[in-house]
Amino acid sequence: MSLKPISAPSPNYNKRRGPIRHVVLHYTGMKTGQAALDRLRDKEASVSAHYLVEEDGRLFQLVDEHHRAWHAGRGYWRGEGDLNSASIGIEIVNPGHEFGFPDYPEVQILTVIALVQDILARHGLLPEAVIGHSDLAPGRKIDPGEKFPWDRLAREGCAATLPDTKAEGEPAALLKQIGYSLEPGLKPVVEAFQRRWRPDRVDGAVDAETRSLIERVASLG
């Protein structure tokens, strides 16, 4: 797929404080893509992202990648507390949980895949660098949500693939090893993990299946 972003500049950015290490995927959580685009470009809102992917597959670029867009907010991942500086943010148009949370359209996911593949290649990043907003802010954020097709992205080299190997240790320690902050408490962190790795049941319980998945993901290193 040929990527031809539509320029839609946002004034909401500043200077990065470090190298790009991650790609963060969000959903917009607003009724329409236009409403989201307007907000991300509103100086008074003080929020932005590098890219926005519409439901019909159109790709908008709001902030140049070398700038620090304001998409992640408070959060933590793998020792990094300033995810805005350390990541490229992609907003995916979807009304989210507040407005019925529809499935992500195929044409939209195709654009997301092409964009992420391009970003990873240009910045020399591994698929494991791609995370969800809920991963870095458990308990505060739940996007891109349990309907996001992480397994599809993994097959396309755009997200971590679940390994067969297992790491040894207690769930809390392994979740910290994966990259999560335990500050929000174990249950919100487990819920964030489940949204990514067991989206059919997000209950925050460390049952046998969840524990096994935690051990497998932790073995990625």
Secondary structure, DSSP 8 states (H G I E B T S, - for coil): -----EE---S-EEE-SS---EEEEEE--SS-HHHHHHHHT-TTTT---SEEE-TTS-EEE-S-TTEEES-S-S--BTTBS-HHHHEEEEEE----GGGT-----HHHHHHHHHHHHHHHHHHT--GGGEEEHHHHSTTT---S-TTS-HHHHHHTTSS----S----S-HHHHHHHHT---TT-HHHHHHHHHHHH-TT-------HHHHHHHHHHHTT-
